[in-house]
């Protein structure tokens, strides 16, 4: 048996096949990159107003993947064309007309239909077709990118189809899915399809998109989160209170992790409103957004593993995102996040302390989660130093001081929302039910003030 030629990439016959050239390849990749950019933006716009926790999780992931996919396409185009085309402008106004219609989705049903029933399946089909049309040797770099993206889009589409089936649970909902799918597919065809190679001679339905689109950055939870408007959250202080047993501190830490869905909600606005930044900014910031969602998921996994009804028992309020989204400019909000990030590194109070606490409790699952949470936050500190300072134009001291200032000023912002539910200390009863013993801080008074803002220590 002879040694396989061409590094095993393909056969001589396959490598001799006439396939897509540079011009057509660049044209397609520019369109792909723009569509991925619009997917990222759409996910950021939808993260706050979409109330279902599971959809927030997926939007967090897919915003990051879309940003990174666009990065890969932009880089590849720059390798094939010098100078590369301007990829910060739309390559086709018809694509924007289509993606604007996607963005016009309002209900969760329509959003899932648009992103996971139309856009991503069409994108996946285009990537698969392109993969087959590429000469596997001469354009190996593009084929490699497509191979990686096909896997990730397959996973996204599979999740989306299951989510859509769960939400479209009535004949009326299924009819709505069918109608919205047909509407969007018409606009996609009129845009030339994903790759720009579709001929359209039909009639477009009346557009749903409005020219004055205004993002909604008010964070929402669905009805399963029955205590979402209770802003009393003792775990912030319990996790670092001397004399509290390690197992109670770990319980507090896992509550804090789960609460972290409010960080992606706050970051969504920071990223979406930061116009004209280098593409690396969007990739890095969306990566951090996804990491913060993962931290919330770690907390939920911990409680699921212990049979605890975390949605019904823990007040997973959106107070952090309300403060940053509704009461600060994007730069001010970024400064608050930056100040918090910098405070996470001291060994005696920061992420190392949290890992040591889980270790002392002998809780292997919490220890694993805190281990990776710690590693993520080291990365986030560097992302904050890199982009917080660059986008603000401030030095470290000025930017951090701005964060401290705005954190303190926003302390009273939640007072406008406290009448939505009783503000009660739920911690002693939760500890008794969960750990089977009284809380070490059962007699301590807690209110809606947040040590995150007083100490800038999260």
C-alpha positions as semicolon CSV with decimal commas, in nm:
position;residue;x (nm);y (nm);z (nm)
1;X;0,000;0,000;0,000
2;X;0,151;0,338;-0,100
3;X;0,179;0,634;0,137
4;X;-0,128;0,857;0,090
5;X;-0,043;1,173;-0,106
6;X;-0,129;1,537;-0,038
7;X;-0,113;1,503;0,341
8;X;-0,435;1,303;0,334
9;X;-0,632;1,614;0,245
10;X;-0,768;1,463;-0,075
11;X;-0,676;1,254;-0,376
12;X;-0,498;1,378;-0,688
13;X;-0,825;1,356;-0,874
14;X;-1,010;1,568;-0,617
15;X;-0,730;1,824;-0,614
16;X;-0,748;1,855;-0,994
17;X;-1,116;1,951;-0,981
18;X;-1,205;2,297;-1,109
19;X;-1,385;2,470;-0,824
20;X;-1,463;2,813;-0,682
21;X;-1,201;3,079;-0,751
22;X;-1,085;3,369;-0,538
23;X;-1,342;3,622;-0,660
24;X;-1,645;3,405;-0,589
25;X;-1,499;3,280;-0,262
26;X;-1,434;3,631;-0,135
27;X;-1,783;3,742;-0,241
28;X;-1,943;3,463;-0,042
29;X;-1,724;3,503;0,264
30;X;-1,798;3,874;0,281
31;X;-2,171;3,794;0,284
32;X;-2,123;3,522;0,546
33;X;-1,928;3,759;0,769
34;X;-2,197;4,026;0,743
35;X;-2,477;3,781;0,824
36;X;-2,283;3,650;1,125
37;X;-2,235;4,010;1,237
38;X;-2,608;4,070;1,219
39;X;-2,674;3,747;1,410
40;X;-2,442;3,870;1,686
41;X;-2,623;4,204;1,701
42;X;-2,964;4,040;1,702
43;X;-2,868;3,808;1,986
44;X;-2,742;4,106;2,186
45;X;-3,062;4,300;2,124
46;X;-3,281;4,005;2,224
47;X;-3,093;3,895;2,535
48;X;-3,262;4,133;2,778
49;X;-3,627;4,138;2,668
50;X;-3,652;3,761;2,610
51;X;-3,778;3,623;2,943
52;X;-3,698;3,252;2,906
53;X;-3,375;3,167;3,087
54;X;-3,287;2,886;2,847
55;X;-3,315;3,119;2,548
56;X;-3,089;3,372;2,723
57;X;-2,833;3,094;2,763
58;X;-2,846;3,012;2,392
59;X;-2,838;3,373;2,278
60;X;-2,528;3,427;2,494
61;X;-2,349;3,138;2,327
62;X;-2,460;3,218;1,976
63;X;-2,370;3,587;2,004
64;X;-2,014;3,480;2,083
65;X;-2,000;3,214;1,812
66;X;-2,135;3,457;1,552
67;X;-1,871;3,714;1,647
68;X;-1,597;3,454;1,622
69;X;-1,730;3,313;1,293
70;X;-1,725;3,663;1,147
71;X;-1,366;3,699;1,271
72;X;-1,260;3,385;1,086
73;X;-1,421;3,499;0,761
74;X;-1,277;3,849;0,789
75;X;-0,930;3,707;0,845
76;X;-0,960;3,468;0,552
77;X;-1,078;3,743;0,319
78;X;-0,778;3,954;0,420
79;X;-0,552;3,664;0,317
80;X;-0,703;3,654;-0,033
81;X;-0,741;4,023;-0,111
82;X;-0,491;4,301;-0,035
83;X;-0,621;4,546;0,054
84;X;-0,928;4,357;0,175
85;X;-1,274;4,499;0,102
86;X;-1,433;4,713;0,371
87;X;-1,615;4,455;0,580
88;X;-1,766;4,714;0,813
89;X;-2,026;4,808;0,554
90;X;-2,305;4,595;0,415
91;X;-2,215;4,408;0,095
92;X;-2,579;4,406;-0,014
93;X;-2,867;4,627;0,096
94;X;-3,102;4,337;0,034
95;X;-2,929;4,140;0,310
96;X;-2,999;4,422;0,552
97;X;-3,362;4,429;0,449
98;X;-3,380;4,059;0,533
99;X;-3,194;4,082;0,865
100;X;-3,404;4,383;0,964
101;X;-3,713;4,167;0,917
102;X;-3,553;3,904;1,142
103;X;-3,491;4,170;1,404
104;X;-3,858;4,270;1,386
105;X;-3,952;3,947;1,565
106;X;-4,119;4,031;1,895
107;X;-4,238;3,718;2,076
108;X;-4,009;3,436;2,180
109;X;-4,190;3,215;1,929
110;X;-4,113;3,456;1,646
111;X;-3,752;3,499;1,758
112;X;-3,689;3,124;1,767
113;X;-3,860;3,089;1,430
114;X;-3,648;3,363;1,276
115;X;-3,306;3,269;1,411
116;X;-3,333;2,891;1,441
117;X;-3,603;2,814;1,188
118;X;-3,484;3,038;0,904
119;X;-3,145;3,210;0,939
120;X;-2,929;2,938;1,089
121;X;-3,068;2,649;0,881
122;X;-3,009;2,856;0,566
123;X;-2,661;2,948;0,685
124;X;-2,583;2,583;0,761
125;X;-2,702;2,477;0,416
126;X;-2,485;2,745;0,253
127;X;-2,179;2,637;0,451
128;X;-2,236;2,274;0,356
129;X;-2,277;2,360;-0,012
130;X;-1,968;2,578;-0,010
131;X;-1,768;2,307;0,161
132;X;-1,852;2,065;-0,120
133;X;-1,778;2,319;-0,392
134;X;-1,430;2,408;-0,263
135;X;-1,120;2,254;-0,412
136;X;-0,998;2,071;-0,101
137;X;-0,630;2,142;-0,167
138;X;-0,602;2,492;-0,310
139;X;-0,858;2,638;-0,069
140;X;-0,790;2,420;0,232
141;X;-0,796;2,724;0,470
142;X;-1,154;2,813;0,376
143;X;-1,264;2,451;0,385
144;X;-1,117;2,412;0,734
145;X;-1,311;2,714;0,858
146;X;-1,631;2,585;0,704
147;X;-1,581;2,240;0,856
148;X;-1,554;2,387;1,205
149;X;-1,850;2,618;1,154
150;X;-2,071;2,343;1,015
151;X;-2,035;2,150;1,341
152;X;-2,123;2,453;1,552
153;X;-2,417;2,551;1,333
154;X;-2,549;2,195;1,341
155;X;-2,552;2,212;1,720
156;X;-2,722;2,552;1,718
157;X;-2,989;2,441;1,474
158;X;-3,053;2,121;1,671
159;X;-3,102;2,322;1,992
160;X;-3,320;2,574;1,813
161;X;-3,545;2,312;1,659
162;X;-3,605;2,153;1,999
163;X;-3,671;2,493;2,156
164;X;-3,908;2,586;1,877
165;X;-4,099;2,261;1,914
166;X;-4,134;2,327;2,288
167;X;-4,277;2,675;2,232
168;X;-4,493;2,598;1,927
169;X;-4,715;2,373;2,135
170;X;-5,054;2,457;1,985
171;X;-5,212;2,469;1,637
172;X;-5,222;2,848;1,662
173;X;-4,854;2,869;1,748
174;X;-4,764;2,631;1,467
175;X;-4,961;2,844;1,223
176;X;-4,771;3,148;1,345
177;X;-4,441;2,967;1,287
178;X;-4,546;2,874;0,934
179;X;-4,651;3,229;0,848
180;X;-4,338;3,396;0,991
181;X;-4,114;3,138;0,823
182;X;-4,274;3,208;0,486
183;X;-4,242;3,583;0,538
184;X;-3,873;3,566;0,622
185;X;-3,790;3,312;0,353
186;X;-3,935;3,550;0,095
187;X;-3,703;3,828;0,214
188;X;-3,408;3,588;0,221
189;X;-3,476;3,480;-0,137
190;X;-3,511;3,844;-0,242
191;X;-3,165;3,902;-0,091
192;X;-3,021;3,638;-0,319
193;X;-3,008;3,379;-0,043
194;X;-2,716;3,344;0,194
195;X;-2,456;3,313;-0,082
196;X;-2,616;3,564;-0,318
197;X;-2,685;3,307;-0,589
198;X;-3,065;3,280;-0,565
199;X;-3,289;3,433;-0,831
200;X;-3,611;3,585;-0,694
201;X;-3,904;3,686;-0,912
202;X;-4,179;3,676;-0,652
203;X;-4,362;3,947;-0,458
204;X;-4,245;4,047;-0,113
205;X;-4,497;4,074;0,169
206;X;-4,526;4,409;0,347
207;X;-4,226;4,463;0,576
208;X;-4,259;4,431;0,953
209;X;-3,936;4,616;1,032
210;X;-3,955;4,979;1,135
211;X;-3,690;5,229;1,028
212;X;-3,654;5,362;1,382
213;X;-3,574;5,037;1,561
214;X;-3,510;5,097;1,931
215;X;-3,346;4,815;2,131
216;X;-3,509;4,714;2,458
217;X;-3,246;4,665;2,727
218;X;-3,477;4,610;3,024
219;X;-3,399;4,260;3,160
220;X;-3,691;4,023;3,202
221;X;-3,755;3,686;3,368
222;X;-4,045;3,452;3,305
223;X;-4,307;3,351;3,561
224;X;-4,106;3,056;3,692
225;X;-3,884;3,306;3,876
226;X;-4,141;3,386;4,140
227;X;-3,910;3,597;4,358
228;X;-3,743;3,792;4,078
229;X;-3,838;4,131;4,222
230;X;-3,698;4,061;4,569
231;X;-3,367;4,250;4,565
232;X;-3,253;4,124;4,906
233;X;-2,963;3,891;4,826
234;X;-2,769;3,785;5,139
235;X;-2,532;3,545;4,953
236;X;-2,320;3,842;4,846
237;X;-2,219;3,902;5,208
238;X;-2,259;3,550;5,348
239;X;-1,994;3,413;5,111
240;X;-1,731;3,633;5,279
241;X;-1,855;3,657;5,638
242;X;-1,622;3,526;5,907
243;X;-1,767;3,253;6,125
244;X;-1,997;3,113;5,854
245;X;-1,930;2,740;5,794
246;X;-1,777;2,648;5,460
247;X;-2,082;2,456;5,340
248;X;-2,306;2,760;5,392
249;X;-2,052;2,979;5,217
250;X;-2,049;2,738;4,923
251;X;-2,428;2,753;4,906
252;X;-2,398;3,131;4,894
253;X;-2,133;3,111;4,621
254;X;-2,353;2,890;4,406
255;X;-2,639;3,137;4,447
256;X;-2,403;3,412;4,336
257;X;-2,297;3,211;4,033
258;X;-2,657;3,152;3,929
259;X;-2,741;3,520;3,968
260;X;-2,472;3,604;3,711
261;X;-2,717;3,595;3,421
262;X;-2,751;3,965;3,496
263;X;-2,395;4,020;3,373
264;X;-2,461;3,904;3,014
265;X;-2,773;4,119;3,021
266;X;-2,565;4,421;3,120
267;X;-2,285;4,342;2,876
268;X;-2,526;4,301;2,583
269;X;-2,595;4,673;2,585
270;X;-2,228;4,766;2,631
271;X;-2,132;4,564;2,324
272;X;-2,430;4,651;2,104
273;X;-2,393;5,024;2,168
274;X;-2,016;5,026;2,109
275;X;-2,015;5,121;1,743
276;X;-1,713;5,124;1,517
277;X;-1,477;4,924;1,738
278;X;-1,211;4,685;1,602
279;X;-1,367;4,346;1,538
280;X;-1,148;4,193;1,807
281;X;-1,340;4,404;2,060
282;X;-1,668;4,232;1,972
283;X;-1,510;3,887;1,980
284;X;-1,345;3,939;2,319
285;X;-1,645;4,106;2,479
286;X;-1,888;3,845;2,345
287;X;-1,655;3,578;2,476
288;X;-1,677;3,732;2,822
289;X;-2,054;3,763;2,789
290;X;-2,075;3,391;2,712
291;X;-1,841;3,309;3,001
292;X;-2,067;3,499;3,241
293;X;-2,367;3,306;3,113
294;X;-2,170;2,985;3,168
295;X;-2,110;3,091;3,527
296;X;-2,486;3,129;3,576
297;X;-2,529;2,787;3,419
298;X;-2,272;2,640;3,659
299;X;-2,485;2,760;3,947
300;X;-2,802;2,616;3,798
301;X;-2,627;2,285;3,733
302;X;-2,517;2,273;4,096
303;X;-2,873;2,318;4,221
304;X;-3,015;2,074;3,967
305;X;-2,759;1,817;4,085
306;X;-2,877;1,869;4,443
307;X;-3,248;1,864;4,361
308;X;-3,304;2,228;4,457
309;X;-3,575;2,434;4,285
310;X;-3,347;2,727;4,208
311;X;-3,598;2,907;3,987
312;X;-3,866;2,900;4,254
313;X;-3,659;2,945;4,570
314;X;-3,373;3,184;4,489
315;X;-3,456;3,551;4,412
316;X;-3,265;3,567;4,085
317;X;-3,339;3,932;4,032
318;X;-3,211;4,141;3,738
319;X;-3,103;4,432;3,956
320;X;-2,744;4,456;3,829
321;X;-2,857;4,479;3,467
322;X;-3,133;4,726;3,556
323;X;-2,880;4,953;3,723
324;X;-2,632;4,941;3,440
325;X;-2,877;4,938;3,149
326;X;-3,133;5,186;3,272
327;X;-2,933;5,427;3,487
328;X;-2,590;5,457;3,323
329;X;-2,437;5,528;2,986
330;X;-2,265;5,229;2,822
331;X;-1,921;5,367;2,910
332;X;-2,023;5,423;3,272
333;X;-2,162;5,069;3,287
334;X;-1,837;4,935;3,143
335;X;-1,647;5,126;3,410
336;X;-1,855;4,960;3,683
337;X;-1,788;4,618;3,534
338;X;-1,419;4,703;3,506
339;X;-1,399;4,808;3,871
340;X;-1,569;4,487;3,981
341;X;-1,335;4,276;3,767
342;X;-1,027;4,436;3,919
343;X;-1,155;4,356;4,269
344;X;-1,178;3,983;4,198
345;X;-0,806;3,914;4,203
346;X;-0,697;3,961;4,570
347;X;-0,623;3,617;4,713
348;X;-0,794;3,680;5,047
349;X;-1,128;3,798;4,907
350;X;-1,138;3,718;4,538
351;X;-1,158;3,412;4,318
352;X;-0,883;3,219;4,494
353;X;-1,072;3,266;4,821
354;X;-1,388;3,122;4,659
355;X;-1,197;2,818;4,531
356;X;-1,037;2,762;4,871
357;X;-1,380;2,785;5,036
358;X;-1,518;2,511;4,810
359;X;-1,209;2,301;4,879
360;X;-1,246;2,344;5,257
361;X;-1,611;2,237;5,228
362;X;-1,504;1,917;5,053
363;X;-1,749;1,998;4,775
364;X;-1,591;1,861;4,458
365;X;-1,854;1,998;4,220
366;X;-1,840;2,350;4,363
367;X;-1,460;2,329;4,364
368;X;-1,457;2,236;3,995
369;X;-1,691;2,521;3,911
370;X;-1,494;2,775;4,113
371;X;-1,172;2,654;3,954
372;X;-1,292;2,742;3,605
373;X;-1,476;3,052;3,723
374;X;-1,143;3,174;3,863
375;X;-0,962;3,107;3,536
376;X;-1,234;3,287;3,339
377;X;-1,218;3,593;3,560
378;X;-0,842;3,625;3,511
379;X;-0,915;3,642;3,138
380;X;-1,192;3,895;3,197
381;X;-0,962;4,122;3,394
382;X;-0,732;4,134;3,093
383;X;-1,023;4,192;2,855
384;X;-1,136;4,478;3,076
385;X;-0,792;4,635;3,080
386;X;-0,761;4,595;2,706
387;X;-1,097;4,726;2,592
388;X;-1,241;4,925;2,881
389;X;-0,949;5,163;2,867
390;X;-0,938;5,173;2,487
391;X;-1,307;5,250;2,440
392;X;-1,324;5,504;2,722
393;X;-1,000;5,683;2,641
394;X;-0,924;5,695;3,015
395;X;-0,630;5,569;3,213
396;X;-0,675;5,284;3,460
397;X;-0,715;5,500;3,767
398;X;-0,968;5,736;3,611
399;X;-1,173;5,455;3,461
400;X;-1,176;5,256;3,783
401;X;-1,272;5,563;3,985
402;X;-1,558;5,627;3,745
403;X;-1,674;5,270;3,806
404;X;-1,666;5,317;4,183
405;X;-1,851;5,646;4,155
406;X;-2,130;5,514;3,934
407;X;-2,163;5,201;4,144
408;X;-2,229;5,409;4,452
409;X;-2,458;5,654;4,275
410;X;-2,675;5,370;4,147
411;X;-2,728;5,228;4,497
412;X;-3,075;5,380;4,523
413;X;-3,181;5,306;4,166
414;X;-3,368;4,987;4,257
415;X;-3,595;5,175;4,496
416;X;-3,818;5,246;4,197
417;X;-3,879;4,872;4,154
418;X;-3,909;4,747;4,514
419;X;-4,287;4,787;4,522
420;X;-4,323;4,499;4,277
421;X;-4,271;4,241;4,553
422;X;-4,199;4,216;4,928
423;X;-3,832;4,275;5,007
424;X;-3,763;3,993;5,252
425;X;-3,466;3,801;5,389
426;X;-3,519;3,452;5,245
427;X;-3,175;3,317;5,337
428;X;-3,237;3,155;5,681
429;X;-3,529;2,947;5,556
430;X;-3,340;2,851;5,240
431;X;-3,038;2,734;5,441
432;X;-3,260;2,534;5,678
433;X;-3,435;2,358;5,389
434;X;-3,118;2,300;5,191
435;X;-2,856;2,217;5,454
436;X;-3,091;2,094;5,725
437;X;-2,950;2,330;5,989
438;X;-2,991;2,693;6,096
439;X;-2,800;2,960;5,912
440;X;-2,498;3,103;6,091
441;X;-2,634;3,449;6,009
442;X;-2,998;3,379;6,096
443;X;-3,015;3,682;6,324
444;X;-2,845;3,921;6,087
445;X;-3,046;4,187;5,907
446;X;-3,015;4,221;5,531
447;X;-3,172;4,477;5,303
448;X;-3,170;4,563;4,933
449;X;-2,833;4,739;4,952
450;X;-2,569;4,548;4,766
451;X;-2,208;4,505;4,880
452;X;-2,116;4,464;4,517
453;X;-2,160;4,837;4,488
454;X;-2,043;4,936;4,833
455;X;-1,719;4,743;4,811
456;X;-1,706;4,680;4,436
457;X;-1,646;4,315;4,523
458;X;-1,847;4,058;4,330
